[in-house]
Amino acid sequence: MGLDELVYGHSAEEIAAEVGAQHKWAKAECVFKFPRSFTAKITFTDAQMARNALLEGLNLFQIHVPGHQMRQEVFIPLVTCNRYNVVEKHPTSSCPHPAGYMRCSECSSEEHSYRNCTTFTKKCLNCGGDHSATAMWCPVRKEALKKKEEATRQARVRPNVSFAQATQQASPTADPVVTDPSKALARLMCLIHARIINASHPGSFQKTLSMSLAENGLPDVKLPTPSPLRVPEEIFQAVSEGIGKAITIGETDDSESEEDSHETKEVRFGFLAKHPKRRKLPTTGTELNQLLRNKSLILSHTSPPQAEQIILDHVKDNLASLHSWILPSSKDYEQAKNDPKQILRDALRGRYSLACE
C-alpha cells in the first residue's frame, strides 16, 4: 500500500506496533518497506484483518490511509516438487523419481541436496539461469504465476467454471469475488418495488420482496417491514366529519358580506381549506396544522360519474394547489364510498395523477 512520507519514515517495527495500537481488530505479523518508494507490505496474522483494512482503512501516526490506496496480495501457490525442484510439472507425491533421489535447488547437482550445497555458483533447474530454483524472479516461475493469476480472474467472470478448476490449487478465499453489477441493480429495484407496494398495501413488504427476488433468480432476504405512510390525524378527522359542498373564495372584496363573497361548487368528494384568497401559503408547522384543521370533506353523490373530482389544497409539496384537481375513476369512487379515508390515503401516496383546471 502507498504511505505518506511521514508514515514511511518510521521503521517497519514501529509501523507494525502502530497498527495493533490503533486498531483492536488488527495485528501485524511483519511489515516490509519497499526501497526507493513510499510503499509497504503489511502481513496480518489473519486474512479477515486484511479485508477489514481494505474496508475501513488504517490510522497510522495520526494519518488516515484509506482502503482504496491498499491492495490485498493474492497468494496463489504453484505446484512444486520438493524432490526434483521443478515448477508446475508435478507435486512431490507424484514425482517419478525414487524417494531417496536428491537434486540440489541451488546448483542443480544430483549428488546432494540444498542443505549440503557448498558451491557459490547457482544454476536454476527450470530455466538454467544463475539463481536458485526457488527464486521468485525466475522467469519460468513468474510466467507460471502470471498464468494462474489470469485463470483466477477468468474464474470470477465465468459462472460455469469453478474457482478450483481454473486455478487447481489456488486458495478460493484469497480474494473477494467481484459482485455482478446487473444483479446488484436487480436487488435494488426489487427493494424499491416492495417499498412502493407496501405504501399502498401495508404489511405486504416481505411477501412482495420475496416474490420479486425469486422472479429475478436472486436469493431471498428477510428485512423488517417499513413503517406505513402516516396521514395527519387532522385530515382523518375531516374525512370522518364530511360536508356536502365545497366553498371557494369569490372575486368580491372584503367589505361584502360573507354570504355574498363566497360561491359554492358541488363535486363528488374532496378537500378544501377555507382560507382567504390573499393568504400566503403555510411555511411553518404551526401554519400547516392550522390549515389542515380548516379543511372540509366534500361527499356529494349527486354529480354524474364523469364529474368526480377531488380538490386538494396546496400544502407544501405534498398536496395539489387549489387550481389542481385529482381525477379518480368511477371504480375508485365506488370503493371510496365505503371507506372515505382510503381515497385520501391513495391521494397522498400519489396514486392519482394531477390535472390543472
PENOR-V791630 format. One record per residue. N is the residue number from 0. RES is the residue in three letters. D_CENTER is the distance of its C-alpha to the mean C-alpha in whole Angstrom. Layout:
n:N res:RES d_center:D_CENTER
n:N res:RES d_center:D_CENTER
This chain:
n:0 res:MET d_center:25
n:1 res:GLY d_center:27
n:2 res:LEU d_center:28
n:3 res:ASP d_center:30
n:4 res:GLU d_center:34
n:5 res:LEU d_center:34
n:6 res:VAL d_center:32
n:7 res:TYR d_center:34
n:8 res:GLY d_center:37
n:9 res:HIS d_center:37
n:10 res:SER d_center:38
n:11 res:ALA d_center:36
n:12 res:GLU d_center:37
n:13 res:GLU d_center:36
n:14 res:ILE d_center:33
n:15 res:ALA d_center:32
n:16 res:ALA d_center:34
n:17 res:GLU d_center:32
n:18 res:VAL d_center:28
n:19 res:GLY d_center:30
n:20 res:ALA d_center:31
n:21 res:GLN d_center:28
n:22 res:HIS d_center:25
n:23 res:LYS d_center:26
n:24 res:TRP d_center:24
n:25 res:ALA d_center:25
n:26 res:LYS d_center:29
n:27 res:ALA d_center:30
n:28 res:GLU d_center:32
n:29 res:CYS d_center:34
n:30 res:VAL d_center:33
n:31 res:PHE d_center:34
n:32 res:LYS d_center:35
n:33 res:PHE d_center:35
n:34 res:PRO d_center:38
n:35 res:ARG d_center:39
n:36 res:SER d_center:35
n:37 res:PHE d_center:33
n:38 res:THR d_center:31
n:39 res:ALA d_center:31
n:40 res:LYS d_center:29
n:41 res:ILE d_center:28
n:42 res:THR d_center:29
n:43 res:PHE d_center:27
n:44 res:THR d_center:29
n:45 res:ASP d_center:26
n:46 res:ALA d_center:23
n:47 res:GLN d_center:21
n:48 res:MET d_center:22
n:49 res:ALA d_center:21
n:50 res:ARG d_center:17
n:51 res:ASN d_center:17
n:52 res:ALA d_center:19
n:53 res:LEU d_center:17
n:54 res:LEU d_center:14
n:55 res:GLU d_center:16
n:56 res:GLY d_center:19
n:57 res:LEU d_center:22
n:58 res:ASN d_center:25
n:59 res:LEU d_center:28
n:60 res:PHE d_center:31
n:61 res:GLN d_center:30
n:62 res:ILE d_center:28
n:63 res:HIS d_center:24
n:64 res:VAL d_center:23
n:65 res:PRO d_center:19
n:66 res:GLY d_center:17
n:67 res:HIS d_center:17
n:68 res:GLN d_center:21
n:69 res:MET d_center:21
n:70 res:ARG d_center:21
n:71 res:GLN d_center:22
n:72 res:GLU d_center:25
n:73 res:VAL d_center:25
n:74 res:PHE d_center:28
n:75 res:ILE d_center:30
n:76 res:PRO d_center:33
n:77 res:LEU d_center:36
n:78 res:VAL d_center:39
n:79 res:THR d_center:42
n:80 res:CYS d_center:45
n:81 res:ASN d_center:46
n:82 res:ARG d_center:50
n:83 res:TYR d_center:50
n:84 res:ASN d_center:47
n:85 res:VAL d_center:46
n:86 res:VAL d_center:42
n:87 res:GLU d_center:41
n:88 res:LYS d_center:44
n:89 res:HIS d_center:44
n:90 res:PRO d_center:43
n:91 res:THR d_center:46
n:92 res:SER d_center:46
n:93 res:SER d_center:47
n:94 res:CYS d_center:49
n:95 res:PRO d_center:53
n:96 res:HIS d_center:55
n:97 res:PRO d_center:56
n:98 res:ALA d_center:55
n:99 res:GLY d_center:58
n:100 res:TYR d_center:57
n:101 res:MET d_center:56
n:102 res:ARG d_center:54
n:103 res:CYS d_center:54
n:104 res:SER d_center:50
n:105 res:GLU d_center:52
n:106 res:CYS d_center:55
n:107 res:SER d_center:55
n:108 res:SER d_center:58
n:109 res:GLU d_center:59
n:110 res:GLU d_center:61
n:111 res:HIS d_center:59
n:112 res:SER d_center:55
n:113 res:TYR d_center:53
n:114 res:ARG d_center:54
n:115 res:ASN d_center:58
n:116 res:CYS d_center:57
n:117 res:THR d_center:59
n:118 res:THR d_center:59
n:119 res:PHE d_center:57
n:120 res:THR d_center:57
n:121 res:LYS d_center:54
n:122 res:LYS d_center:53
n:123 res:CYS d_center:50
n:124 res:LEU d_center:50
n:125 res:ASN d_center:47
n:126 res:CYS d_center:48
n:127 res:GLY d_center:52
n:128 res:GLY d_center:50
n:129 res:ASP d_center:52
n:130 res:HIS d_center:49
n:131 res:SER d_center:48
n:132 res:ALA d_center:47
n:133 res:THR d_center:44
n:134 res:ALA d_center:43
n:135 res:MET d_center:39
n:136 res:TRP d_center:41
n:137 res:CYS d_center:43
n:138 res:PRO d_center:42
n:139 res:VAL d_center:42
n:140 res:ARG d_center:39
n:141 res:LYS d_center:37
n:142 res:GLU d_center:37
n:143 res:ALA d_center:37
n:144 res:LEU d_center:33
n:145 res:LYS d_center:32
n:146 res:LYS d_center:33
n:147 res:LYS d_center:31
n:148 res:GLU d_center:28
n:149 res:GLU d_center:28
n:150 res:ALA d_center:28
n:151 res:THR d_center:25
n:152 res:ARG d_center:23
n:153 res:GLN d_center:24
n:154 res:ALA d_center:24
n:155 res:ARG d_center:20
n:156 res:VAL d_center:20
n:157 res:ARG d_center:23
n:158 res:PRO d_center:22
n:159 res:ASN d_center:26
n:160 res:VAL d_center:27
n:161 res:SER d_center:26
n:162 res:PHE d_center:25
n:163 res:ALA d_center:29
n:164 res:GLN d_center:30
n:165 res:ALA d_center:29
n:166 res:THR d_center:30
n:167 res:GLN d_center:32
n:168 res:GLN d_center:32
n:169 res:ALA d_center:29
n:170 res:SER d_center:27
n:171 res:PRO d_center:24
n:172 res:THR d_center:22
n:173 res:ALA d_center:23
n:174 res:ASP d_center:20
n:175 res:PRO d_center:16
n:176 res:VAL d_center:15
n:177 res:VAL d_center:13
n:178 res:THR d_center:11
n:179 res:ASP d_center:12
n:180 res:PRO d_center:11
n:181 res:SER d_center:13
n:182 res:LYS d_center:11
n:183 res:ALA d_center:8
n:184 res:LEU d_center:9
n:185 res:ALA d_center:12
n:186 res:ARG d_center:9
n:187 res:LEU d_center:8
n:188 res:MET d_center:12
n:189 res:CYS d_center:13
n:190 res:LEU d_center:11
n:191 res:ILE d_center:13
n:192 res:HIS d_center:16
n:193 res:ALA d_center:17
n:194 res:ARG d_center:16
n:195 res:ILE d_center:19
n:196 res:ILE d_center:21
n:197 res:ASN d_center:21
n:198 res:ALA d_center:22
n:199 res:SER d_center:25
n:200 res:HIS d_center:26
n:201 res:PRO d_center:25
n:202 res:GLY d_center:24
n:203 res:SER d_center:23
n:204 res:PHE d_center:19
n:205 res:GLN d_center:19
n:206 res:LYS d_center:21
n:207 res:THR d_center:20
n:208 res:LEU d_center:16
n:209 res:SER d_center:18
n:210 res:MET d_center:20
n:211 res:SER d_center:18
n:212 res:LEU d_center:16
n:213 res:ALA d_center:19
n:214 res:GLU d_center:20
n:215 res:ASN d_center:18
n:216 res:GLY d_center:18
n:217 res:LEU d_center:15
n:218 res:PRO d_center:16
n:219 res:ASP d_center:16
n:220 res:VAL d_center:14
n:221 res:LYS d_center:16
n:222 res:LEU d_center:15
n:223 res:PRO d_center:17
n:224 res:THR d_center:19
n:225 res:PRO d_center:18
n:226 res:SER d_center:21
n:227 res:PRO d_center:23
n:228 res:LEU d_center:24
n:229 res:ARG d_center:27
n:230 res:VAL d_center:30
n:231 res:PRO d_center:33
n:232 res:GLU d_center:36
n:233 res:GLU d_center:38
n:234 res:ILE d_center:37
n:235 res:PHE d_center:37
n:236 res:GLN d_center:41
n:237 res:ALA d_center:42
n:238 res:VAL d_center:41
n:239 res:SER d_center:43
n:240 res:GLU d_center:46
n:241 res:GLY d_center:46
n:242 res:ILE d_center:49
n:243 res:GLY d_center:50
n:244 res:LYS d_center:50
n:245 res:ALA d_center:48
n:246 res:ILE d_center:50
n:247 res:THR d_center:49
n:248 res:ILE d_center:51
n:249 res:GLY d_center:54
n:250 res:GLU d_center:55
n:251 res:THR d_center:58
n:252 res:ASP d_center:58
n:253 res:ASP d_center:58
n:254 res:SER d_center:62
n:255 res:GLU d_center:62
n:256 res:SER d_center:62
n:257 res:GLU d_center:58
n:258 res:GLU d_center:60
n:259 res:ASP d_center:61
n:260 res:SER d_center:57
n:261 res:HIS d_center:55
n:262 res:GLU d_center:55
n:263 res:THR d_center:53
n:264 res:LYS d_center:51
n:265 res:GLU d_center:51
n:266 res:VAL d_center:47
n:267 res:ARG d_center:46
n:268 res:PHE d_center:43
n:269 res:GLY d_center:41
n:270 res:PHE d_center:41
n:271 res:LEU d_center:43
n:272 res:ALA d_center:43
n:273 res:LYS d_center:47
n:274 res:HIS d_center:46
n:275 res:PRO d_center:49
n:276 res:LYS d_center:48
n:277 res:ARG d_center:48
n:278 res:ARG d_center:46
n:279 res:LYS d_center:42
n:280 res:LEU d_center:39
n:281 res:PRO d_center:37
n:282 res:THR d_center:36
n:283 res:THR d_center:35
n:284 res:GLY d_center:34
n:285 res:THR d_center:38
n:286 res:GLU d_center:39
n:287 res:LEU d_center:36
n:288 res:ASN d_center:38
n:289 res:GLN d_center:41
n:290 res:LEU d_center:40
n:291 res:LEU d_center:39
n:292 res:ARG d_center:42
n:293 res:ASN d_center:44
n:294 res:LYS d_center:42
n:295 res:SER d_center:44
n:296 res:LEU d_center:43
n:297 res:ILE d_center:45
n:298 res:LEU d_center:46
n:299 res:SER d_center:49
n:300 res:HIS d_center:50
n:301 res:THR d_center:52
n:302 res:SER d_center:51
n:303 res:PRO d_center:50
n:304 res:PRO d_center:47
n:305 res:GLN d_center:46
n:306 res:ALA d_center:47
n:307 res:GLU d_center:44
n:308 res:GLN d_center:42
n:309 res:ILE d_center:40
n:310 res:ILE d_center:40
n:311 res:LEU d_center:38
n:312 res:ASP d_center:38
n:313 res:HIS d_center:36
n:314 res:VAL d_center:34
n:315 res:LYS d_center:32
n:316 res:ASP d_center:29
n:317 res:ASN d_center:29
n:318 res:LEU d_center:32
n:319 res:ALA d_center:34
n:320 res:SER d_center:37
n:321 res:LEU d_center:41
n:322 res:HIS d_center:41
n:323 res:SER d_center:38
n:324 res:TRP d_center:39
n:325 res:ILE d_center:36
n:326 res:LEU d_center:38
n:327 res:PRO d_center:37
n:328 res:SER d_center:39
n:329 res:SER d_center:42
n:330 res:LYS d_center:40
n:331 res:ASP d_center:38
n:332 res:TYR d_center:41
n:333 res:GLU d_center:43
n:334 res:GLN d_center:40
n:335 res:ALA d_center:39
n:336 res:LYS d_center:43
n:337 res:ASN d_center:42
n:338 res:ASP d_center:39
n:339 res:PRO d_center:40
n:340 res:LYS d_center:37
n:341 res:GLN d_center:34
n:342 res:ILE d_center:35
n:343 res:LEU d_center:34
n:344 res:ARG d_center:31
n:345 res:ASP d_center:30
n:346 res:ALA d_center:31
n:347 res:LEU d_center:29
n:348 res:ARG d_center:26
n:349 res:GLY d_center:27
n:350 res:ARG d_center:28
n:351 res:TYR d_center:31
n:352 res:SER d_center:32
n:353 res:LEU d_center:34
n:354 res:ALA d_center:37
n:355 res:CYS d_center:39
n:356 res:GLU d_center:43
